[in-house]
C-alpha cells in the first residue's frame, strides 16, 4: 500500500509538472514585435501578382507564375540591402516525384549572383528550422549563402507560444534543452531521403513555425517589398499563390517587423532605416500586419460587409471559429459571399483526409454560402486571399496567414498586408479578375470544381476538426 501511494504521489507530481509546463508554454509572454498592426501608409505603387495552375480541355496541367519572377527582379536591383524571410527553402520533393521548378536553387543563385556583383550588398535570410528538420541536417544552400557573406538567421521558435501545449509542455522538460546534432540521424526523414535524429522527430509535434514569406530590397533611395503566400520550395513550385508588391514607407515597417524576429532569435540586423513617422494618408493606403493583427483586420473587414457588397475568399486552410462566424454573419446581413477552398486532398505526394476545409465548407453551404473547390492535381491551392468590394471602395488582404487558430492567434509567425483603394485601382482590378477567373473557369482553363466533388460532413471528421482546432493537435 505504501509503495502504491509513493507511485501515486510521483504520478501526481509529474502530472502537475506537465500541466504547469504546458500552461507556461501556452501563455508565456510574447517576444517584442509579435502581433503588430503597423500604421496605414500611402501606397503609390501596389501590384497584385499570382501563380496560376490550371488544367486545359484535355486535362493537362499548366502553370503560369509571376511571384518568384518578381522576387528575382527585385533581388537584381538591390545595391544596399536585401532582407528575406521564407518558411520553406529547400529542394525536398516529398513523395510526389520531380517538382515543376527548382525554386530553391534559383533563389540561391539569384542571391549569390547579386552579392558577387555588388560586394557591399548586405543580405539577411531569416527562415524556419524546419529546413534542417530542427537541427538534424545541414542546409547546403544556406551554408553556401552564409559562406558568401549573407547573414542567415534560424528563428528561435522556443520564444513563441505553444500551439500544441499538450506536447510542448513535456517536450520543454525532456528534450528542448538537449538541442540537436546534424548528421547523426538514424530515423527516416518525413520530408526527404537523409536520416534525421530522434530529437528532430520529437520537435515536429510542437507545430510551431515562422511561416512568413516576405522580401524587402532597396530601390534607389527608396525601398520595395513583396509579401506573398509562396515558398521558395521545389515541391511547392506548382502551387497556386498570390502576392502584393509595393514600395514606400510600408516597406520600412516590414523591415522593422523582421528586425524584431532576428533580435529574439539572437541576431541583429544592423543599420536598418527606421520606420517613417505615422501620418495622415489620402488615397490608396496599405499597412503591414503580423499574427493576431491579421485576425483583427479580417474580422473588422467582414464586420462591415453588408447588402450590395461582395466578399471573395480564397484559402488554403479555413478553420478559425471567429472567422467562420464572421463569414456567416456577413451572409446574414446580405453580403454576397464566394468562398474558394483547397480540398485538402494532397500534401507533396501524400493524400489527406480533407480536414478542416471540407467540414467548414459544409457549415457554410448549409447557411447558403456558395463554395467551390480548387481543382488540384497534386499541387495545392495555397493562396490566402480576402477581397471586400464595398460602397466605400475595396479592401484586399493577403499574405502568409491561413485563417486558422495557429496562424491568427499569435502562435505561428505570419505577415500579411492590407490594401484599401478604389475598386478601379490596378491591384484591386487584378485581384478581382484573378478570383473571377478561378471561380468561373474560362474556356480551356479549369481552376475550380463544384462543391459536391469534395463534400464531406462525416461526424468523425467534423469532430476531429473541432478538437484539432481547439487543442492544437492538428497540422493546420
SULQUI-V998111 format. One record per pair of residues at least 12 apart in sequence whose C-alpha atoms are under 7 Angstrom apart, sorted by sequence separation. I is the first residue (numbers start at 1). GAP is how many residues later the second one is. D is the distance in Angstrom with one decimal. If there is no record, write none. Layout:
I/GAP/D
I/GAP/D
//
This chain:
52/12/5.1
185/12/3.9
214/12/5.7
215/12/6.7
229/12/5.7
385/12/6.0
386/12/6.4
51/13/5.7
52/13/6.3
91/13/6.2
184/13/6.4
214/13/4.6
229/13/5.9
344/13/6.7
385/13/4.7
401/13/5.6
51/14/4.2
90/14/5.6
213/14/6.2
214/14/6.3
228/14/5.8
229/14/6.5
343/14/6.5
384/14/5.5
400/14/5.8
401/14/6.7
50/15/6.7
51/15/5.6
89/15/5.8
213/15/5.7
228/15/4.1
343/15/6.7
384/15/6.0
400/15/5.7
401/15/6.7
50/16/5.7
51/16/6.3
213/16/6.4
227/16/5.6
228/16/6.5
341/16/6.9
384/16/6.6
399/16/6.0
400/16/6.0
49/17/5.9
50/17/6.2
213/17/6.8
226/17/6.8
227/17/5.6
384/17/6.4
399/17/3.9
49/18/6.0
213/18/6.7
226/18/5.7
227/18/6.7
384/18/5.8
398/18/5.4
399/18/6.2
180/19/6.2
226/19/4.4
256/19/6.9
397/19/6.9
398/19/5.8
225/20/5.8
226/20/6.3
397/20/5.7
398/20/6.8
225/21/5.4
252/21/6.9
397/21/4.4
224/22/5.8
225/22/6.0
252/22/6.8
253/22/5.5
396/22/5.6
397/22/6.4
224/23/4.2
252/23/5.0
303/23/6.7
395/23/6.9
396/23/5.1
223/24/5.8
224/24/6.6
299/24/6.5
302/24/6.1
306/24/6.3
395/24/5.7
396/24/6.5
129/25/5.7
223/25/5.9
302/25/6.6
305/25/5.8
310/25/5.7
311/25/6.2
312/25/5.9
313/25/6.3
314/25/6.0
315/25/6.6
316/25/6.0
395/25/4.5
124/26/5.7
125/26/6.1
126/26/6.0
127/26/6.3
128/26/5.6
129/26/6.7
222/26/6.6
225/26/5.4
249/26/6.9
307/26/6.3
309/26/5.2
310/26/4.7
311/26/4.8
312/26/5.0
313/26/4.8
314/26/4.6
315/26/5.2
316/26/5.1
394/26/5.8
395/26/6.6
123/27/4.9
124/27/4.6
125/27/4.9
126/27/4.6
127/27/5.3
128/27/5.5
224/27/5.9
249/27/6.1
299/27/6.5
303/27/6.7
306/27/5.4
307/27/4.3
308/27/6.1
309/27/6.1
310/27/5.9
311/27/6.4
312/27/6.0
313/27/6.1
314/27/5.8
315/27/6.6
394/27/5.5
122/28/6.8
123/28/6.1
124/28/6.0
125/28/6.1
126/28/6.0
127/28/6.1
223/28/6.0
302/28/6.3
306/28/5.4
307/28/4.8
393/28/5.9
394/28/5.7
126/29/6.8
306/29/4.5
349/29/6.5
393/29/4.4
394/29/5.3
305/30/5.8
343/30/5.9
393/30/5.4
338/31/6.8
339/31/6.3
340/31/5.9
341/31/6.5
342/31/5.8
343/31/6.7
337/32/6.2
338/32/5.4
339/32/4.8
340/32/5.0
341/32/5.0
342/32/5.3
346/32/5.6
108/33/6.5
112/33/6.6
337/33/6.8
338/33/6.2
339/33/6.5
340/33/5.6
341/33/6.1
346/33/6.8
254/34/6.6
340/34/6.7
346/34/6.8
389/34/6.9
75/35/7.0
216/35/6.6
253/35/6.8
75/36/6.8
112/36/7.0
250/37/6.3
319/37/6.1
72/38/6.4
76/38/6.2
167/38/6.8
168/38/5.5
250/38/6.6
318/38/6.9
319/38/6.9
342/38/6.6
79/39/6.3
167/39/6.4
216/39/6.9
318/39/5.8
342/39/5.0
80/40/6.8
81/40/5.6
82/40/6.3
83/40/6.0
84/40/6.2
85/40/5.9
86/40/6.6
87/40/5.5
317/40/6.2
80/41/4.7
81/41/4.8
82/41/4.7
83/41/4.8
84/41/4.9
85/41/4.6
86/41/5.2
87/41/5.3
90/41/6.4
319/41/6.5
79/42/5.5
80/42/6.1
81/42/5.8
82/42/6.3
83/42/6.1
84/42/6.1
85/42/5.6
89/42/6.4
164/42/5.7
88/43/6.4
164/43/6.7
136/44/6.3
138/44/6.2
162/44/6.9
163/44/6.5
135/45/5.3
136/45/5.8
137/45/4.5
163/45/6.6
135/46/6.2
136/46/4.3
137/46/5.6
162/46/6.8
135/47/5.6
136/47/6.3
136/49/6.5
157/51/6.5
157/52/6.7
155/55/6.7
137/59/6.8
136/60/5.1
136/61/5.6
136/64/5.7
405/64/6.6
135/65/6.7
316/65/5.8
134/66/5.4
316/66/4.9
133/67/5.8
315/67/6.8
316/67/6.0
315/68/5.5
316/68/6.4
134/69/6.7
314/69/6.2
315/69/4.7
314/70/6.0
315/70/6.2
314/71/5.1
313/72/5.7
314/72/6.6
375/72/5.4
313/73/4.6
374/73/5.9
375/73/4.5
312/74/5.9
313/74/6.5
374/74/4.2
375/74/5.7
312/75/5.2
373/75/5.4
374/75/6.3
311/76/5.7
312/76/6.6
372/76/6.4
373/76/5.3
311/77/4.6
372/77/5.8
373/77/6.4
310/78/5.8
311/78/6.5
372/78/5.1
373/78/6.2
310/79/5.2
372/79/4.9
309/80/5.8
310/80/6.6
371/80/5.8
128/81/6.4
309/81/4.8
128/82/5.4
309/82/7.0
127/83/6.9
320/83/5.7
318/84/6.6
319/84/6.2
320/84/4.3
317/85/5.4
318/85/4.9
319/85/4.9
320/85/5.2
316/86/6.4
317/86/6.2
318/86/5.8
315/87/6.7
317/87/6.7
362/93/6.9
362/94/6.9
362/95/6.1
358/96/7.0
94/97/5.4
358/97/6.2
359/97/6.4
94/98/6.2
358/98/5.6
359/98/5.5
92/99/6.0
93/99/6.9
92/100/5.4
359/103/5.6
155/106/7.0
355/106/6.8
156/108/7.0
153/109/6.6
156/109/4.7
356/109/5.5
155/110/5.3
355/110/6.2
343/111/6.7
235/113/6.5
295/113/5.3
153/114/6.8
294/114/6.5
291/116/6.7
292/116/4.9
291/117/5.3
292/117/5.0
291/118/6.4
292/118/5.3
291/119/5.1
291/122/6.0
294/122/6.7
87/123/6.0
291/123/5.1
87/124/4.9
290/124/5.4
291/124/6.6
87/125/5.9
290/125/4.6
86/126/5.9
87/126/6.4
289/126/5.8
290/126/6.3
85/127/6.2
86/127/4.6
289/127/5.3
31/128/6.6
85/128/5.4
86/128/6.6
104/128/5.2
288/128/6.2
289/128/5.7
85/129/5.3
103/129/5.1
104/129/5.4
288/129/4.7
30/130/6.4
84/130/5.8
85/130/6.5
103/130/5.7
104/130/6.1
287/130/5.7
288/130/6.7
84/131/4.5
103/131/5.3
286/131/7.0
287/131/5.4
83/132/5.8
84/132/6.5
102/132/5.0
286/132/5.5
287/132/6.8
28/133/6.4
83/133/5.2
101/133/6.0
286/133/4.4
27/134/6.4
82/134/5.8
83/134/6.6
103/134/6.7
285/134/5.9
286/134/6.3
26/135/5.1
82/135/4.7
99/135/5.7
285/135/5.4
25/136/5.5
26/136/4.8
81/136/5.7
99/136/5.2
101/136/5.6
284/136/5.8
285/136/6.6
25/137/5.2
26/137/7.0
81/137/5.9
100/137/5.9
284/137/4.5
80/138/6.2
99/138/6.8
100/138/6.0
283/138/7.0
26/139/5.8
78/139/5.7
79/139/6.7
25/140/6.2
78/140/5.4
239/140/5.1
240/140/6.4
78/141/6.3
93/141/6.5
94/141/6.8
238/141/5.7
239/141/4.9
240/141/4.9
241/141/5.4
242/141/5.6
75/142/6.9
77/142/6.6
89/142/6.9
91/142/6.0
92/142/6.7
93/142/4.8
239/142/5.9
240/142/5.3
241/142/4.5
22/143/4.9
25/143/6.8
74/143/6.7
88/143/5.6
89/143/5.3
90/143/5.3
91/143/5.0
92/143/6.4
239/143/6.0
240/143/6.2
22/144/6.1
25/144/6.2
87/144/6.6
88/144/6.3
89/144/5.0
90/144/6.7
91/144/6.9
86/145/6.3
88/145/5.6
22/146/6.4
22/147/3.7
21/148/4.6
21/149/6.8
18/151/5.8
18/152/5.6
229/153/6.8
229/154/5.9
229/155/6.4
243/156/6.7
317/159/6.8
229/170/5.1
228/171/4.7
229/171/4.5
227/172/5.7
228/172/6.0
63/175/6.6
67/176/6.5
53/185/6.7
53/186/6.9
53/187/5.8
213/187/6.1
52/188/5.2
212/188/5.6
51/189/5.1
211/189/6.6
227/189/6.6
51/190/5.0
50/191/5.6
51/191/6.3
50/192/4.3
49/193/5.6
50/193/6.2
49/194/5.0
48/195/5.9
49/195/6.1
48/196/4.8
47/197/5.6
48/197/6.6
46/198/6.6
47/198/5.1
46/199/5.6
47/199/6.5
46/200/4.4
45/201/5.4
211/201/6.3
212/201/6.1
45/202/5.9
210/202/5.8
211/202/5.5
212/202/4.7
208/203/7.0
209/203/5.1
210/203/4.6
211/203/5.5
212/203/5.5
208/204/5.9
209/204/6.4
210/204/6.9
41/208/6.3
41/209/5.9
38/215/6.7
33/224/6.4
33/227/5.7
32/228/6.7
31/233/6.7
39/239/6.3
42/239/5.7
41/240/6.3
43/241/5.5
42/242/6.3
43/242/4.8
42/243/4.6
43/243/5.7
163/243/6.1
41/244/5.3
42/244/6.3
40/245/6.1
41/245/5.2
40/246/5.4
41/246/6.0
40/247/4.7
39/248/5.9
163/248/5.8
38/249/5.9
162/249/6.6
38/250/5.4
161/250/5.6
37/251/6.4
38/251/6.2
160/251/6.4
37/252/4.7
96/252/5.4
36/253/6.0
37/253/6.5
95/253/5.8
96/253/3.8
36/254/5.3
94/254/5.1
95/254/4.4
35/255/5.1
94/255/6.3
95/255/6.5
34/256/6.7
35/256/4.5
37/256/5.4
34/257/6.6
35/257/4.8
36/257/5.6
35/258/5.3
207/268/6.5
164/307/6.5
164/308/4.4
163/309/5.2
164/309/5.7
35/375/6.1
34/376/7.0
48/379/4.9
47/380/4.9
46/381/6.3
48/382/6.2
48/383/6.2
57/387/5.0
56/388/4.7
56/389/5.2
55/390/5.8
56/390/6.1
54/391/5.8
55/391/5.0
54/392/5.3
55/392/6.9
54/393/5.0
//
